[in-house]
């Protein structure tokens, strides 16, 4: 009876015949996992020191930038934690395939949900960078500049970006019949009433 490979090395050598049979220590997922966890104990204290500088050492003339700097530092700290100890993606080059060798795998969290969380973190970083540059632009340009007078519209556009998923999900439900029927079933809309009609007819 054929037994499934239990390690990444066995999977490589079993399913990819052109792969080399021998690997250096630097090619193993164990090296990546140990190296990433070691980075965690170096990078996270540096990030925390950055928080201390932003909170306690920001000069008065930069107080309006303090929140935006804190916001961006927060998301970069979360990204560091994800990549060093939680997900720690191990890549299978040249194919665009990777798997997790972090704590999330040990906790039994699916790779699909790990990707969702990573995309959420990247979305937070993008929003933080946009807000930081928008705030910087608002303080540097003169009050007569056209972009200074539409800053409210810019804030509305930034708030619209996270709502994109709501509109895309709604469009998927509307234009795809299986998804639409599933939602109708959950909401109890458009259910077949033939049984009740048969019961009414048989009673006469």
N, C-alpha and C positions, 0 to 999 in steps of 0.2 A: 504494500500500500504506500502511495506517495505521501510524504510528509511535507507540510508547508515550511518554508524557511522561517527561522525564528529571529534572525538578526539581519540588519541592513546589508552586511557583507555577504551573507548567504543569498539574500534576495538578488543582489547585484550579480553574483557569479552564476546564479541559477537561471535568471531571466535575460541576462545580457552577455552573450557569449564572447563579444569583442572586448569586454572589460578585462582589465588586468587582474590576474589572480592575487597579486600581492599589492598591498596598500602601505603607504608610509603612515606614521602616527598622525601626521598633520591632515590626512584625508579622512580620518575616522570621526564619526559623530561624537564619540567620547571626548576627543580633543576639543571639539567645538563647544560641547557642553561645559567642560571644566574651564576652558578659557573665557567663555561668556560669564559664567558665575564668578570667576575671579575679577572680571571687569566690573561686575556689579558693585563689589566692595570698594572699588576705586572711583568709579564714575558717579555713583549716587551721593557720596559725601561731597563731591565737588558741586553737584547740582544743589544740594542742600545749602552749601555755602553761598551759592548764587541767590537762593531764596533769602538768606540772611542779609546779603548786600542790598537786595531790592527792598526789603521791608525796613531795615534799620539804617541804611546808609544812603538812601536816595536823597539828594539835596532838594531844597524847597522848590527850586525852579523846575524840577523834573517830577513834581508830585502828580501831575496830570498824566504822566507816562507810567506811573508806578503800577497801576492795575494792569495795563496792557503788557508790561514786562513780566509781571507775576503770572498773568494768564499764559503767555507763551512759554515761560519757564516750567510751568505746571505740566503742559502737554509734552514738552520734551523729556521731562522726568518720567512721565507715564510711558513714553515710547522707549526710553532706556530700560525701564523695568520689564516691559514686554519682551524686548529683544534679548535681554541678558538672562533672565531666569524663568519667565512665564512661557514664551513661545519658542525662542531660540531656533529659528528656521535653519534646517540642514538642506542644502541645495544639491540636486543631482544634475550637474552640468554634463553635456551641453543642453540637455532637455530642460525645459522650464517647469521642473517638478521639484517640490520641496516637501519636507515633513517636519514636524515639531519634535524637538528633543528636550523641551523644557518641562516645567512643573505641570503645565496644563495637560500634557500627555499623561503624566503620572496620575493626575486627578481624573482622567478619563473624559476630558472635554474634547469634543469632536473638532477636527481640523476646520470644518466649515465655520463653526462659531468663533474659532480663533481668528480666521480671516475677517469675519464680521467685526470683531473687536479691534483688530489692527486698522481696518478702514475707518472705524469710528475715531481712533486716535489721530490718524492722518487728517481726517476732517477737522478735528479740533485744532491741529497745528496750522492748517490753511486758514481757518477763521481767525486764529490769533495773529498770524502774520498780516492778514488783510486789515484787521482792526488797528494794529500797531502803525502800519504805514498810513492808513486813513487819518488817524489821530495826529501823526507827525505832519502830514500834509496840511491839516486844518490849522496847525499852529505856525506853519512856515509861510503859507501864502497870505497875501494881503486880503483884507476884508472885501475889496472890490472884485476879487477873482470870482469867476462864474461858479467854480466848483465849491467855493466857500459858502455860497448861498444855497446850494442844493445838498448840503450835508445830511439833511433829513431824508432825502431820497436815497442817498447812499446807505444809510442805516437800514432803511426798508429793504433795499436790495440784498444786504447782508443777511437780514432776517429771512429773506425769501429762499436763500441757498439751502439751509437745512430742511425747508419744507418741500424740496424737490422730490424727496422720497415719497411723500404723501401723494403728490400728483402722479408720479410714475406708477405707484401701486394702484391708484384709482384707475388709471388708464389700462393697466394690465387686466384688472377685474372687468372693466367694461367691454374691452375688445376681444377677450378670450373666453369662449363659451364654457369650457370646463371650470375655469376659475369663477366665472359669473354664476354658474349653477351651484357651485360649492358654497358661495357666499349666500345665495338665496336659500339654500338648505339650512344654513346656520341661522339665518334671520327668520326662517319660516315663511318666506315669500314665494308665491306661485306654486305651492304644493298641490299635488293631485288630490282632488276631492271626489274622485270617482267612487270610492268606497262609501262615502256618505250618501252619494246620489243613488247607488244601488240599494242601500238600506232604506231610503225614502220610498223608492219605487216598489220594493218588495212588501212594504207595509200596506200598500193599497190593494 
